[in-house]
Every structure is written in structure tokens, then in C-alpha cells.
Amino acid sequence: MRHLIIVGAALAAILIVEEATQGWALGQIPSTCRAMGGKPAPAAGRCIMPACYWQGDCGHWAYPPQWLDRVKPGDHVSKVVFWLGEPLQRDGEHFSWSCGKASTHSFRAVIRNQGLVSVESCPLD
């Protein structure tokens, strides 16, 4: 009996760590993903968790501007990249993202000392 408890606890710990970092199992259900603090990524078949910045796997989003209301000046770069995805380009303190798959425009954010200073809006077509 004690052996089963140890095995069960080990499996639970593995699942918790996996979900907190990768979101492959339970995170595939959008409501569960959001409840765990993640963002559903149906195209990738997983849940993107806030730890993605530190792991370098936040991915690229089809329409990053939809998340602009989630970031504000002072936010850590990890939060910005979690919400907007991996930037298309980094040039010093300027990070840029696409305004969307069908758009040729991009928008930029200024990140200084690991914090968001400002972010542009996408130009109107």
C-alpha cells in the first residue's frame, strides 16, 4: 500500500511539473489551460504556459495584437513575450511582431532593463 502511495505521489508530481511548464496533457482543454494561467494554442496542440519565456518556446502567434490589452508599461519581458509570442525581430531594446498573418505591417515594443517601456499599435490598413 505504501508503495502505491509513493508511485501515485510521484506521478502526480510529474504531471504538475509537466503542466506548469509544457501544458501537453490537461492543457489541451482550453478552459483548463486558461484556469492554469496559460493560453490555448490549438495550432500547436498544447497550452502555452507563462514559463515559456524562460524555456524559449512561447511560439509565434497568428495575430499578436489581440493580446496587447494584456501588457502594460512596467511588465517584465517574460510577460510580454508570453502574451505576444516570440518577436519576429530583436534590435537592441526594440522588439517587433507581425500585425497579423494577412498584414504586411508590424508593431514594436521598447523593452529596457527587462521591463516594457512602450508598445505601438498596428497601423490601420
N, C-alpha and C positions, 0 to 999 in steps of 0.2 A: 504493500500500500504506500509506504513512504517513497519507494522508487517511482511510482506513478505520479505522486505529487511533485517530485523533483523534475521529472520529464515534462509534466504539464506546465510547471512554472518556467522551465527553460524555453519551451515552445511559445508560451505567452510573451516572454521577454524578447525572443527573436521577432515575433510578429509586431510588437510595439516598436522596436528599433527600425524594422523594415518600413513600417507605415510612416513613421516620423521622418524618415529620410527619403524613401523612394515612392511610397504610395501605390505599389503594384497590386496588392491583394484587395483590401477593403476600399482603397481609394478609387477604384474603378466605378463605384456608385457615386454619381455627382453629389447627392445630398450628404453622403458620408464623407466625401472628400472635403466639402465646404465645412462640415461640422468639425473636421480635424484641423481646420485652418488652412486648407490647401485650395488650389484652383484646378478644376477638372480640365484635363487635356484629352478630349476624345480622339483627336488625330493620333496622339502618341499612345493611347490606350492606358493612360495612367493618371495619377493625381500629382500635380506639381506642388511640392511642399516648400515652406519658407527656407528650409536648409539648402535649397537648390543652388543658391549663390555660392555657398562655401564648397559645394561639390562640382560646380561648373556645369550644371545641367538644367538650367531654367528653360532652355529651348527658345525658339523663335515663334512669336505669335502672329497669326494672320492679320490681326487688327489691333495693335498695341494701344492706339488712342482710347479704346473703350475702357481702359483701366486708369486713365490719367486722373480721375477723381479720387483714386485710392492713394496717391502720393502727394506730398506737400513739402515745401522747403523745410529743411532740417532732418528729413527722413534719411536713414542710413542707406548707403548704396545697395546693401543686400535687399532691403525692402523695395527699392526702385526696380532692381533687376528681377526680383520675384514677380512683381506686378506687370512690368512691361516686357519682360523676356530679355534674352541676351541682346545687347545692342549690335546693330549692323557694323558700327564703326566706333572706335575709341580713339580720340585725338587729344591727348593730354587730359584736361578736365571736361572736355566735351564728349558726350555720348550721343549717338544718333540711332533712331529707329525708323522703320518704314511707317508711312501713314496708312498702310493697308496693302493687301495683295494687288488690288487693281489700281493703286495710286503710284505715280512716279515721284511723289513728294516724300520728304522725311521730316522729322522733327528732332530737336536737340534738347538735351538737358545738360546743365552745368553741375558737376559734382566736384566739390572741393573738400579736402580733408575727410573723405569718406561720407560726406553729407550732401544732400540735394540743396543746391542754391536756387536754381530756377529751372523751369521747364517751359518750352514753347508749345503752342497749339499747332495743329496741322493747318496749312493754308487751305482756304476754300477753293475748290476747283472751279 
